Amino acid sequence: MTRASLKTKLSRWENGHEPVSGDIYQRLFRDVLGRTNEELGFPPELQDDGAAELRSRLAVARTVDATTVEIFRRQVDDARHVDRRFGGISLLDQLRGQISQIEDLLRHGPQRGQREQLAAVLTEASTLAGWESLDRNAIRQAWDHYERAKTAAREAGSTALLAHATAEQAFVLIDLGEFRSALDQFAEARKLAGNDVTPLLRAWLAAAQGEGYAVAGHHDQTQECFDNAKSLLPANPPDSSLPFLFLGDSHLDRWHGNALARLGDPMAIEHLTATLSRIPQEFTRSRVGMLVDLALAHASAGNREAARSFSQQARRLGQQIKSDRQLRRLDQLILPVRNSPIAGV
């Protein structure tokens, strides 16, 4: 459309004079707002449930082989790399489409062996979509993605994937303010994992629980968890079987700094400042989170200008990648003025 035509169309859509029709415009709304067709009130896509359609789907499902699974796995990994650099503004709808495709194949029955592998890919796609949804403040959608991830992990027979999805879902509870339930879920994830998963995942689970304790204001338990995570972290953290976990280099230190900032610990500023320059360039969302942590930590310490500077940097970068979750944290910032807090950035 031309700019004038689009302005007219937006007005008609907004006032309910005309439904949003056509896949291209529905997709654009999904990308910009991070919501599903159902959440946006769009009509559901028509589905042919006849016998011919069923035979076709069954035939397609029978073609699933190791190559098919590897293609899906590479797609998820590519999405993970794009997410780290640019955020999820255009990825969430893409992931939902991939998830729907994999679910359809599983529903119509690939053979054993490939079925478990395909379910494992579905778990990874769903946890990534869950994290993307959480970052866009689509809380209910995030919860549902993690529920699917846990179900798929059970079908895949993977304790590691189940424990990871269970722990990540606890962050949804944190954003809802359900801190006690979040701590219970972190504990459940660590219990599920036991000693049956790799030290890297055990370290990640310990750090995740540490953040939960920090949000709930428990300093000693937070420190204990991060001490545990550091003792478990392997000398060479990257693990090809867990491509979604990053704890090496500066990542665990960054996470610990986040926990200290949430606790209002005066050591947070020194810890985060020392870590910020070590964050790999491609981890843009992580950098936004650290800038928000530094803004909050400086505000807590009474350093108005430093808090303002870091908040401005965080807001610019957060708006670029549409990290609504971090921008919401930033909106809670209170800048000190002559030892008297006032609202605002």
URSULNOR-V557561 format. One record per pair of residues at least 4 apart in sequence whose ideal C-beta (glycine too) atoms are under 7 Angstrom apart, sorted by sequence separation. I is the first residue (numbers start at 0). GAP is how many residues later the second one is. D is the distance in whole Angstrom. If there is no record, write none. Layout:
# URSULNOR-V557561
{{I/GAP/D} {I/GAP/D}}
This chain:
# URSULNOR-V557561
{{0/4/4} {1/4/7} {2/4/6} {3/4/7} {4/4/6} {5/4/6} {6/4/7} {7/4/7} {8/4/6} {9/4/6} {10/4/6} {21/4/7} {22/4/6} {23/4/7} {24/4/7} {25/4/6} {26/4/6} {27/4/6} {28/4/6} {34/4/4} {35/4/7} {48/4/6} {50/4/6} {51/4/6} {52/4/6} {53/4/6} {54/4/6} {55/4/6} {56/4/6} {57/4/7} {63/4/5} {65/4/6} {66/4/6} {67/4/7} {68/4/6} {69/4/6} {70/4/7} {71/4/7} {72/4/6} {73/4/6} {74/4/6} {75/4/6} {76/4/7} {77/4/6} {78/4/6} {79/4/7} {80/4/7} {81/4/6} {82/4/7} {87/4/5} {89/4/7} {90/4/6} {91/4/6} {92/4/7} {93/4/7} {94/4/6} {95/4/6} {96/4/6} {97/4/6} {98/4/6} {99/4/6} {100/4/7} {101/4/6} {102/4/6} {103/4/7} {105/4/7} {109/4/5} {110/4/7} {112/4/7} {113/4/6} {114/4/6} {115/4/7} {116/4/7} {117/4/6} {118/4/7} {119/4/7} {120/4/6} {121/4/6} {122/4/6} {123/4/6} {124/4/6} {125/4/6} {126/4/7} {127/4/6} {128/4/6} {129/4/6} {130/4/6} {131/4/7} {137/4/6} {138/4/7} {139/4/7} {140/4/6} {141/4/7} {142/4/6} {143/4/7} {144/4/6} {145/4/6} {146/4/7} {147/4/6} {148/4/6} {149/4/7} {150/4/7} {151/4/6} {157/4/6} {158/4/6} {159/4/6} {160/4/6} {161/4/6} {162/4/6} {163/4/6} {164/4/6} {169/4/7} {170/4/7} {171/4/7} {177/4/6} {178/4/6} {179/4/7} {180/4/6} {181/4/6} {182/4/6} {183/4/6} {184/4/6} {185/4/7} {186/4/6} {187/4/6} {188/4/6} {192/4/4} {196/4/4} {198/4/6} {199/4/6} {200/4/6} {201/4/6} {202/4/6} {203/4/6} {204/4/6} {205/4/6} {206/4/7} {207/4/7} {208/4/7} {209/4/6} {210/4/6} {211/4/6} {217/4/6} {218/4/7} {219/4/6} {220/4/6} {221/4/7} {222/4/6} {223/4/6} {224/4/6} {225/4/6} {226/4/6} {227/4/6} {228/4/6} {232/4/6} {246/4/5} {249/4/6} {250/4/6} {251/4/6} {252/4/6} {253/4/7} {254/4/7} {255/4/6} {256/4/6} {257/4/6} {258/4/6} {266/4/6} {267/4/6} {268/4/6} {269/4/6} {270/4/6} {271/4/6} {274/4/7} {278/4/6} {282/4/6} {283/4/7} {284/4/6} {285/4/6} {286/4/6} {287/4/6} {288/4/6} {289/4/6} {290/4/6} {291/4/6} {292/4/6} {293/4/6} {294/4/6} {295/4/6} {296/4/6} {302/4/6} {303/4/6} {304/4/6} {305/4/6} {306/4/6} {307/4/6} {308/4/7} {309/4/6} {310/4/6} {311/4/7} {312/4/6} {313/4/6} {314/4/6} {315/4/7} {316/4/7} {322/4/6} {323/4/6} {324/4/7} {325/4/6} {326/4/7} {0/5/4} {11/5/4} {12/5/6} {19/5/5} {29/5/6} {34/5/5} {36/5/4} {47/5/4} {82/5/5} {104/5/6} {109/5/5} {132/5/4} {152/5/5} {155/5/6} {172/5/4} {173/5/7} {196/5/6} {212/5/4} {245/5/5} {246/5/5} {259/5/4} {297/5/4} {317/5/4} {335/5/6} {336/5/5} {11/6/4} {19/6/6} {29/6/7} {238/6/7} {12/7/5} {32/7/7} {36/7/7} {259/7/6} {260/7/4} {278/7/6} {333/7/5} {334/7/6} {0/8/6} {82/8/6} {109/8/6} {132/8/4} {133/8/4} {152/8/4} {153/8/6} {172/8/5} {173/8/5} {192/8/6} {212/8/4} {213/8/4} {259/8/4} {278/8/5} {297/8/4} {298/8/4} {317/8/5} {318/8/7} {333/8/7} {19/9/6} {81/9/6} {105/9/7} {132/9/4} {152/9/4} {172/9/4} {192/9/6} {212/9/4} {297/9/4} {317/9/5} {333/9/6} {334/9/6} {236/10/5} {237/10/6} {334/10/7} {25/11/6} {28/11/6} {236/11/3} {256/11/6} {259/11/6} {260/11/7} {278/11/7} {78/12/5} {105/12/6} {129/12/5} {132/12/6} {149/12/6} {152/12/6} {169/12/4} {172/12/6} {192/12/6} {209/12/5} {212/12/6} {294/12/5} {297/12/6} {313/12/7} {314/12/7} {317/12/7} {332/12/6} {104/13/6} {105/13/6} {232/14/6} {256/14/4} {275/14/5} {78/15/7} {129/15/4} {149/15/5} {169/15/4} {189/15/5} {209/15/3} {255/15/7} {256/15/4} {294/15/4} {314/15/6} {329/15/7} {25/16/5} {78/16/6} {101/16/6} {105/16/7} {128/16/5} {129/16/4} {148/16/4} {149/16/6} {168/16/7} {169/16/5} {188/16/6} {208/16/5} {209/16/5} {293/16/4} {294/16/4} {313/16/6} {206/18/7} {256/18/6} {271/18/6} {101/19/6} {102/19/7} {125/19/5} {126/19/7} {129/19/6} {145/19/6} {165/19/6} {166/19/6} {189/19/6} {205/19/5} {206/19/6} {209/19/7} {232/19/6} {290/19/5} {294/19/6} {310/19/6} {101/20/5} {253/21/5} {271/21/6} {19/22/6} {125/22/5} {126/22/5} {145/22/6} {165/22/6} {166/22/4} {185/22/6} {186/22/7} {205/22/4} {206/22/4} {229/22/7} {252/22/5} {271/22/5} {290/22/5} {291/22/5} {310/22/6} {74/23/6} {98/23/7} {101/23/7} {125/23/4} {145/23/4} {165/23/4} {185/23/4} {205/23/4} {228/23/6} {290/23/4} {249/25/5} {253/25/6} {267/25/7} {268/25/7} {271/25/6} {98/26/5} {122/26/5} {125/26/6} {142/26/7} {145/26/7} {162/26/5} {165/26/6} {185/26/5} {202/26/4} {205/26/6} {287/26/6} {290/26/7} {306/26/7} {97/27/6} {98/27/6} {307/27/6} {249/28/4} {268/28/5} {306/28/6} {122/29/4} {142/29/5} {162/29/5} {182/29/5} {202/29/4} {248/29/6} {249/29/5} {267/29/4} {268/29/6} {287/29/5} {71/30/6} {94/30/6} {98/30/6} {121/30/4} {122/30/5} {141/30/5} {161/30/6} {162/30/4} {181/30/5} {182/30/7} {201/30/5} {202/30/4} {225/30/5} {286/30/7} {287/30/5} {314/30/7} {248/31/7} {257/31/7} {303/31/5} {253/32/6} {260/32/4} {268/32/6} {303/32/5} {94/33/6} {95/33/7} {118/33/5} {122/33/6} {138/33/6} {158/33/6} {182/33/6} {198/33/5} {225/33/7} {256/33/7} {283/33/7} {287/33/7} {303/33/6} {94/34/4} {158/34/6} {162/34/6} {199/34/6} {291/34/5} {298/34/6} {301/34/5} {310/34/5} {198/35/5} {257/35/5} {260/35/5} {265/35/6} {287/35/5} {294/35/7} {298/35/6} {118/36/4} {119/36/4} {138/36/6} {178/36/6} {253/36/6} {256/36/6} {260/36/4} {263/36/5} {284/36/6} {298/36/6} {91/37/6} {94/37/7} {118/37/4} {126/37/7} {130/37/7} {133/37/6} {138/37/7} {158/37/5} {159/37/5} {163/37/7} {178/37/4} {199/37/6} {221/37/5} {283/37/6} {288/37/6} {291/37/5} {295/37/6} {298/37/6} {301/37/7} {307/37/7} {119/38/6} {122/38/5} {126/38/5} {129/38/6} {133/38/6} {158/38/6} {162/38/7} {166/38/6} {173/38/7} {284/38/6} {287/38/5} {291/38/5} {294/38/6} {115/39/7} {199/39/5} {91/40/5} {115/40/5} {63/41/6} {90/41/6} {91/41/7} {115/41/6} {119/41/6} {126/41/6} {133/41/7} {159/41/6} {166/41/5} {173/41/5} {197/41/6} {200/41/6} {203/41/5} {221/41/6} {122/42/6} {162/42/6} {169/42/6} {199/42/6} {203/43/6} {60/44/5} {87/44/4} {91/44/7} {197/44/7} {200/44/7} {202/44/6} {210/44/7} {218/44/6} {68/45/6} {75/45/6} {82/45/7} {199/45/6} {206/45/6} {213/45/4} {63/46/4} {216/46/7} {56/47/7} {60/47/4} {87/47/6} {199/47/6} {210/47/7} {214/47/6} {60/48/5} {65/48/7} {68/48/5} {72/48/5} {75/48/5} {79/48/6} {87/48/7} {206/48/5} {210/48/5} {213/48/4} {60/49/5} {64/49/6} {68/49/5} {71/49/5} {75/49/5} {78/49/6} {82/49/7} {209/49/6} {213/49/5} {57/50/5} {63/50/5} {56/51/5} {68/52/6} {75/52/6} {63/54/6} {30/58/6} {33/58/6} {30/59/5} {35/60/7} {30/62/5} {29/63/4} {26/66/6} {159/82/7} {33/99/7} {33/102/3} {38/102/7} {34/103/6} {33/104/5} {35/105/6} {126/117/7} {123/120/6} {134/150/7} {79/164/7} {76/166/6} {135/186/7} {136/187/4} {134/188/5} {135/188/5} {136/188/6} {134/189/7} {134/190/5} {133/191/6} {136/191/7} {84/197/5} {86/197/7} {83/198/5} {85/198/7} {86/198/6} {83/199/5} {84/199/6} {83/200/7} {83/201/7} {88/232/7} {88/233/4} {86/234/3} {85/235/6} {86/235/6} {86/236/6}}
